[in-house]
């Protein structure tokens, strides 16, 4: 028996081939429930099975979304993907997850490869903070959503954590606990990075109380020298790690030097990884929600793919301060 064609189905359902194509591509934005039900019934009656490959080529769609992340070994990424995945699956899209290994060059190569593969959209955790370096994605007419970090100037929809409110609350807690010296540590403090923003936030709040905050870049044995100095000092000192990776390095050196906390040193960090609750009865943290960031980022991308308006370029996800005895 001859297989029914798209024309056969459209004629039987009393709709145009364009309307039927929209139905097959799950584009229901301008389609009534009655029309959807009629098309669905005809497809069942005729036993029509669309040629997915030909359908994608004709519609210039692959139903694949590129997910480009900076460092896939970061626990943050797993939670981010946990938010992205269900939204894309619900809308019949598959993910291609690519790891840039914190290399701008590799990131650019992989993004261009995604464009060559004609993905329908890209969710990007950018390594570079300059919008101009991602303009080629816009020129390729591929919808783009940024997660975790924004670029400057703001050019595309971005979903990021609040790097201000809870950090200021942490600064107030440090003042309340009478810490005399405050140090913020990170792998880097690039002017436009999240680490730099978090450092500036705590610094500005401490300045209101005539307190200073030092920025310390983790490099080589410098952290050992710093911790040894703190151990010998009589000043009550607190260290704020701008992310969990910086915290991991800090905890490693604290163990090597047998430096007890919070007896000799107060510790807090930004991220909210669950495993830290088991370290010395928990570590004070600013908890962010990467799952919500991923979910909202994916929802915004679906809006773009369906030609729906985007309410805001910057979408700020709240964070909360979780206090323990580490500070």
Steps between C-alpha positions, in 0.01 A plus 500: 500500500633843403609717791295822535682824417491833679261621227265206569489583871453875443214438255327251730531739798387799296810705580789641298834321481648796688261446793571127497875569498461726804313222679770245417766742630303554823442867420151551643525873575231602246302175480164427661444194713235384253746510209761310701249230590383467138856463366589250773192289415575497125864400563379205707238396243742516207793356691721788388863495617700814417853475364681675784821555306327652198272699729797652682680590180193661347420699813868578557464343843698225668312501832837511671622761747868562569596533866846656525648505852828633635605203716292183512686375811343780705212362709302810403465367144322181603234702681472741206439215253245353741297816444553522125427138408131462592403825325672402176361144507150632562535708183652213298858629490816303566818632664857506377718580802849635428777574752741787427737398782529872589663569162373797300654356185331162545172671587506698174582188297217303655246779459587525131464121472150526650413762240632273223279219634205739472380467860175684559630694800788535745513527879840640594696539822745753354869504581556837335316802639502709182184480291686575178676163518166317470349718229562225241219299662256784440624533143422131448141577612511246781309586821732533799448506877780559751501326838701561818683798343407799288708678239564872465314681365188291561416360159303178550262365764703399807397306811736558792513475879463805721861589586407790726226455758620189683865609476405819681325291764819298539696821551256603774546161668878542490464840669266351759751225578774764553748380239789742471646379171298384197651332193322399178672220307455385139688350209473838326338841530431596140319837501178358354501159673258373764792471744583867453135601542473303823823651630382852418166433671652388831765772483243777450287377790797467735616850404176635647631381838855625436624147443715390207499184292810357332489323164723193489569297184570130563833424336773248581599498867370851565203358691732310737684824576172680561360231730827476692488875551138475622592218739770714661287814509287616791246662265165327468489416129227387259550364148229518234549261204319625190411149381521138607819435301681769698354349818634154412853638462465692827381194694785291360764744629320548832524124555870498409573773754268354762329836531173453689195703407317695624743512795783663305320590182144572384393359163212573260454440129269565207336202325303280736629149415334238720819316599629797699228447763698193614829689547551593866123525560448710188646808335320833478396547139314722261277246330420551134257296290660378176204270428264798483755688289507211253122466497432868441777521240347211307152653524628829359668317212173319419325839498751625244460189286123558498546870409352611832610826666766492774408706806850581620861463391627456859322245716633501858440186708494559879760348731487445875752503781521174698681559829697231687766500772784533248475877535 
